[in-house]
Amino acid sequence: MDPTLLLSVGAIAIGFVLLIWGADRFIAGAAALAQDLGVPKLLVGLTVVGLGTSAPEMFVAAVASLQGKTGLAIGNAIGSNITNIALILGVTTLVMPLVIQSSVLKRELPVVSVVCVAAVLLMADGHLGRFDGTVLVVGLVAVLIWMARMAKAGVPASGGDELALDVPEKAPMGRALFWTLVGLVLLPLSSQLLVWGAVNLANAFGISELVIGLTIVALGTSLPELAASVAGALKGEPEIALGNVLGSNIFNLLVVLAMPALLHPGAVEPAVLTRDGPVMLALTGLLYLMCIGWRGRGQITRIEGGMLLAAFAGYEALLLIAG
């Protein structure tokens, strides 16, 4: 194997490991530090923990955007959403069928659907600019306010837990600050390493940066969600996977997609509008139908999970052919 190619693959692998571990340390440290400083636990859960779960995608998109790799950043955001629904929920429901709570149909799924449609409409003119990024950020603020109100009202979210996310325990100020700084150092460095390796790999095989973002980068940055969802299913709590996926998909579009829009405005590749955006919308719609139930059943069965996995395999094959 070409030494440069081997180095690129190694950079991607090491970048993923450091990125995921760095995000975990940052969330734990920042959440504990915020509590030490007297920030309400609810606010910590909605901001540090909630947004922190999208930290891998966010930092990769930011680094890629600053380097002018807009296609990779957009591909990461949309590809992560596709991966979350088709791969993560597909695998989880094969482990254990997913029973749907009514709150999902009334609140979470409609919000995800609106955000997905809005994101595609913002890109429909073939350009992702700072106005579009501003709209996404405003949408993020609106969603956070909505989540805070639901949590304060004690409204149960999918899985029966409060909308406030699981906040790490307090830690001594020194330790919390240390892990926060470790995360803040590792996240941009590992993102830089990952983007460098991914771009080199794309160039070596003549694959577009968009496709690399939709495949390797999207899959890698979705690994934490995959691990958490499968672990939940094995513990007999597969409904955690749905709340995990829905929350991640909202933040991926409102935060991650805002990165290229704000940091490096530019053209949106036609394939995003003719292939990737429609696939994301179709999968979101399919998930909606599965949650409603084909025959009035609020459950995602193993057969339907297999359908999602088949859709994911077909989409990945299409990308490799088109790449």
MIBA-110577 format. One record per residue (C-alpha): residue in three letters; y, z, x. Coordinates in nm, 3 decimals, always signed. Last residue first. Layout:
BEGIN
ALA Y Z X
...
END
This chain:
BEGIN
GLY +0.855 -0.596 -1.831
ALA +0.766 -0.782 -2.151
ILE +0.391 -0.749 -2.094
LEU +0.426 -0.391 -1.975
LEU +0.654 -0.309 -2.267
LEU +0.416 -0.458 -2.523
ALA +0.127 -0.259 -2.373
GLU +0.335 +0.059 -2.404
TYR +0.409 -0.023 -2.768
GLY +0.043 -0.086 -2.848
ALA -0.066 +0.237 -2.681
PHE +0.199 +0.435 -2.871
ALA +0.103 +0.274 -3.203
ALA -0.263 +0.355 -3.136
LEU -0.164 +0.714 -3.062
LEU +0.028 +0.735 -3.390
MET -0.266 +0.588 -3.583
GLY -0.501 +0.839 -3.419
GLY -0.273 +1.117 -3.540
GLU -0.296 +0.964 -3.887
ILE -0.674 +0.982 -3.866
ARG -0.651 +1.338 -3.735
THR -0.445 +1.432 -4.039
ILE -0.073 +1.493 -4.075
GLN -0.040 +1.717 -4.380
GLY +0.182 +1.763 -4.683
ARG -0.058 +1.595 -4.922
GLY +0.101 +1.412 -5.218
ARG -0.128 +1.119 -5.189
TRP +0.025 +0.940 -4.889
GLY +0.178 +1.268 -4.780
ILE +0.546 +1.357 -4.751
CYS +0.491 +1.446 -4.385
MET +0.305 +1.121 -4.323
LEU +0.581 +0.921 -4.490
TYR +0.849 +1.090 -4.276
LEU +0.642 +1.031 -3.962
LEU +0.622 +0.663 -4.052
GLY +1.000 +0.653 -4.096
THR +1.052 +0.813 -3.754
LEU +0.799 +0.569 -3.606
ALA +0.981 +0.274 -3.763
LEU +1.321 +0.397 -3.643
MET +1.196 +0.439 -3.285
VAL +1.026 +0.098 -3.297
PRO +1.346 -0.060 -3.436
GLY +1.549 +0.089 -3.148
ASP +1.299 -0.030 -2.887
ARG +1.246 -0.391 -2.993
THR +1.542 -0.596 -3.118
LEU +1.827 -0.354 -3.046
VAL +1.700 -0.213 -2.716
ALA +1.572 -0.559 -2.621
PRO +1.929 -0.692 -2.633
GLU +2.028 -0.473 -2.335
VAL +2.320 -0.246 -2.421
ALA +2.638 -0.335 -2.235
GLY +2.846 -0.074 -2.059
PRO +3.007 +0.265 -2.054
HIS +2.918 +0.467 -1.742
LEU +2.978 +0.841 -1.773
LEU +3.057 +0.878 -2.143
ALA +2.816 +0.631 -2.302
PRO +2.558 +0.671 -2.025
MET +2.547 +1.048 -2.091
ALA +2.583 +1.038 -2.471
LEU +2.226 +0.907 -2.500
VAL +2.102 +1.232 -2.347
VAL +2.307 +1.467 -2.566
LEU +2.304 +1.340 -2.926
LEU +2.000 +1.115 -2.889
ASN +1.772 +1.340 -2.688
PHE +1.905 +1.649 -2.870
ILE +1.781 +1.529 -3.209
ASN +1.450 +1.408 -3.068
SER +1.387 +1.742 -2.895
GLY +1.448 +1.937 -3.214
LEU +1.211 +1.717 -3.414
VAL +0.942 +1.724 -3.146
ASN +0.939 +2.102 -3.100
GLY +0.955 +2.167 -3.474
LEU +0.656 +1.936 -3.515
ALA +0.462 +2.084 -3.225
ILE +0.508 +2.441 -3.347
GLU +0.320 +2.336 -3.659
PRO +0.009 +2.318 -3.439
GLU -0.022 +2.698 -3.438
GLY -0.395 +2.764 -3.392
LYS -0.364 +2.866 -3.028
LEU -0.504 +2.527 -2.919
ALA -0.239 +2.358 -3.133
GLY +0.041 +2.557 -2.971
ALA -0.088 +2.472 -2.623
VAL -0.097 +2.104 -2.719
SER +0.265 +2.121 -2.833
ALA +0.391 +2.314 -2.531
ALA +0.219 +2.080 -2.282
LEU +0.347 +1.768 -2.457
GLU +0.700 +1.907 -2.483
PRO +0.700 +1.991 -2.111
LEU +0.563 +1.642 -2.027
SER +0.843 +1.458 -2.209
THR +1.044 +1.401 -1.888
GLY +0.744 +1.228 -1.734
LEU +0.672 +1.005 -2.032
ALA +1.033 +0.890 -2.062
VAL +1.059 +0.824 -1.687
ILE +0.734 +0.627 -1.664
THR +0.773 +0.425 -1.984
LEU +1.108 +0.369 -2.155
GLY +1.310 +0.433 -1.838
ILE +1.092 +0.194 -1.638
VAL +1.133 -0.062 -1.917
LEU +1.511 -0.029 -1.909
GLU +1.514 -0.054 -1.530
SER +1.358 -0.397 -1.564
ILE +1.029 -0.466 -1.392
GLY +1.012 -0.698 -1.090
PHE +0.726 -0.501 -0.938
ALA +0.910 -0.378 -0.628
ASN +1.246 -0.359 -0.807
ALA +1.110 -0.134 -1.081
LEU +0.936 +0.087 -0.826
ASN +1.256 +0.118 -0.624
VAL +1.450 +0.210 -0.940
ALA +1.190 +0.472 -1.035
GLY +1.184 +0.627 -0.688
TRP +1.561 +0.659 -0.669
VAL +1.581 +0.788 -1.027
LEU +1.321 +1.055 -0.956
LEU +1.482 +1.172 -0.633
GLN +1.827 +1.189 -0.793
SER +1.682 +1.377 -1.089
SER +1.512 +1.619 -0.848
LEU +1.844 +1.682 -0.674
PRO +2.041 +1.711 -1.001
LEU +1.798 +1.963 -1.154
LEU +1.708 +2.152 -0.837
VAL +2.056 +2.287 -0.757
LEU +2.144 +2.401 -1.109
GLY +1.796 +2.546 -1.152
VAL +1.818 +2.749 -0.833
LEU +2.168 +2.863 -0.935
THR +2.041 +2.988 -1.271
TRP +1.742 +3.148 -1.102
PHE +1.968 +3.348 -0.867
LEU +2.217 +3.444 -1.139
ALA +1.939 +3.588 -1.356
ARG +1.793 +3.776 -1.057
GLY +2.128 +3.929 -0.967
MET +2.218 +4.020 -1.325
PRO +1.889 +4.199 -1.386
ALA +1.677 +4.019 -1.648
LYS +1.697 +3.996 -2.024
GLU +1.402 +3.846 -2.208
PRO +1.376 +3.473 -2.268
VAL +1.509 +3.340 -2.600
ASP +1.271 +3.184 -2.850
LEU +1.483 +2.950 -3.059
ALA +1.706 +3.054 -3.345
LEU +1.588 +2.847 -3.640
GLU +1.384 +3.144 -3.750
ASP +1.009 +3.107 -3.735
GLY +0.790 +2.986 -4.022
GLY +0.644 +2.687 -3.836
SER +0.923 +2.462 -3.951
ALA +1.240 +2.663 -3.992
PRO +1.289 +2.979 -4.195
VAL +1.639 +3.040 -4.338
GLY +1.767 +3.375 -4.215
ALA +2.123 +3.302 -4.324
LYS +2.235 +3.350 -3.965
ALA +1.973 +3.096 -3.854
MET +2.080 +2.839 -4.110
ARG +2.445 +2.885 -4.017
ALA +2.367 +2.851 -3.647
MET +2.160 +2.538 -3.705
TRP +2.445 +2.376 -3.899
ILE +2.697 +2.467 -3.630
LEU +2.464 +2.323 -3.365
VAL +2.418 +2.004 -3.570
ALA +2.794 +1.959 -3.612
VAL +2.856 +2.013 -3.240
LEU +2.590 +1.753 -3.157
GLY +2.740 +1.505 -3.404
VAL +3.078 +1.547 -3.234
VAL +2.902 +1.477 -2.903
LEU +2.743 +1.162 -3.046
VAL +3.075 +1.038 -3.185
THR +3.237 +1.097 -2.845
GLY +2.965 +0.896 -2.675
ASP +3.020 +0.607 -2.914
PHE +3.394 +0.618 -2.841
ARG +3.312 +0.633 -2.470
GLY +3.118 +0.308 -2.487
LEU +2.771 +0.174 -2.554
HIS +2.796 -0.199 -2.616
GLY +2.571 -0.447 -2.794
ASP +2.752 -0.412 -3.128
ALA +2.442 -0.240 -3.271
MET +2.460 +0.044 -3.019
LEU +2.643 +0.283 -3.253
LEU +2.419 +0.167 -3.538
VAL +2.107 +0.260 -3.339
ALA +2.241 +0.611 -3.272
ALA +2.343 +0.658 -3.637
VAL +1.997 +0.558 -3.761
CYS +1.829 +0.804 -3.525
VAL +2.072 +1.086 -3.609
VAL +2.025 +1.032 -3.984
SER +1.645 +1.037 -3.950
VAL +1.645 +1.352 -3.736
VAL +1.869 +1.528 -3.988
PRO +1.651 +1.416 -4.281
LEU +1.340 +1.540 -4.096
GLU +1.480 +1.887 -4.022
ARG +1.620 +1.982 -4.362
LYS +1.428 +1.928 -4.686
LEU +1.110 +1.766 -4.556
VAL +1.071 +2.014 -4.268
SER +1.158 +2.308 -4.494
SER +0.860 +2.219 -4.714
GLN +0.620 +2.307 -4.433
ILE +0.378 +2.037 -4.317
VAL +0.022 +2.119 -4.217
LEU -0.070 +1.955 -3.886
PRO -0.429 +1.862 -3.813
MET -0.571 +2.023 -3.494
VAL -0.655 +1.874 -3.154
LEU -0.619 +1.519 -3.286
THR -0.297 +1.636 -3.450
THR -0.157 +1.744 -3.114
VAL -0.245 +1.418 -2.937
GLY -0.070 +1.205 -3.199
LEU +0.225 +1.444 -3.224
ILE +0.280 +1.416 -2.849
LEU +0.204 +1.044 -2.813
ALA +0.366 +0.870 -3.110
ILE +0.640 +1.113 -3.206
ASN +0.747 +1.255 -2.871
THR +0.682 +0.932 -2.684
ILE +0.911 +0.735 -2.915
ASN +1.184 +0.996 -2.878
SER +1.140 +1.005 -2.500
GLY +1.162 +0.624 -2.487
ILE +1.493 +0.627 -2.672
ALA +1.661 +0.871 -2.434
ASN +1.493 +0.750 -2.112
GLY +1.550 +0.385 -2.199
ILE +1.921 +0.452 -2.244
ALA +1.939 +0.616 -1.900
LEU +1.729 +0.345 -1.731
GLY +1.941 +0.072 -1.886
THR +2.263 +0.241 -1.777
LYS +2.168 +0.238 -1.409
GLY +2.532 +0.243 -1.288
GLN +2.466 +0.515 -1.032
LEU +2.660 +0.770 -1.239
SER +2.451 +0.662 -1.537
ALA +2.120 +0.720 -1.358
VAL +2.231 +1.067 -1.247
ALA +2.346 +1.159 -1.599
ALA +2.036 +1.014 -1.766
VAL +1.807 +1.204 -1.528
PHE +2.010 +1.521 -1.585
MET +1.989 +1.491 -1.964
GLU +1.623 +1.395 -1.980
PRO +1.519 +1.695 -1.771
ALA +1.770 +1.926 -1.950
SER +1.644 +1.844 -2.299
THR +1.482 +2.185 -2.339
GLY +1.804 +2.332 -2.206
LEU +1.995 +2.218 -2.513
GLY +1.802 +2.459 -2.734
VAL +1.760 +2.732 -2.473
VAL +2.118 +2.747 -2.345
THR +2.284 +2.639 -2.670
LEU +2.100 +2.747 -2.986
GLY +1.908 +3.035 -2.834
VAL +2.203 +3.172 -2.638
LEU +2.421 +3.156 -2.950
LEU +2.162 +3.352 -3.147
LYS +2.125 +3.607 -2.867
PRO +2.495 +3.687 -2.877
VAL +2.670 +3.650 -2.536
GLY +2.715 +3.995 -2.377
LEU +2.735 +3.897 -2.012
ASP +2.379 +4.017 -1.952
GLN +2.271 +3.802 -2.245
ALA +2.430 +3.496 -2.087
LEU +2.263 +3.574 -1.754
ALA +1.922 +3.603 -1.921
ALA +1.965 +3.267 -2.094
ALA +2.100 +3.106 -1.776
GLY +1.810 +3.232 -1.565
ALA +1.529 +3.143 -1.804
ILE +1.678 +2.804 -1.894
PHE +1.753 +2.722 -1.529
ARG +1.407 +2.827 -1.412
ASP +1.237 +2.606 -1.673
ALA +1.466 +2.314 -1.594
GLY +1.393 +2.352 -1.221
TRP +1.018 +2.355 -1.287
ILE +1.039 +2.035 -1.492
LEU +1.267 +1.857 -1.246
LEU +1.081 +1.982 -0.937
VAL +0.748 +1.849 -1.066
PHE +0.898 +1.523 -1.195
GLY +1.086 +1.456 -0.869
ILE +0.774 +1.523 -0.663
ALA +0.582 +1.259 -0.860
ILE +0.868 +1.009 -0.864
ALA +0.941 +1.056 -0.493
GLY +0.572 +1.012 -0.411
VAL +0.562 +0.686 -0.606
SER +0.873 +0.568 -0.418
LEU +0.727 +0.666 -0.080
LEU +0.411 +0.470 -0.156
LEU +0.623 +0.169 -0.248
THR +0.820 +0.199 +0.074
PRO +0.499 +0.238 +0.274
ASP +0.352 -0.079 +0.113
MET +0.000 +0.000 +0.000
END
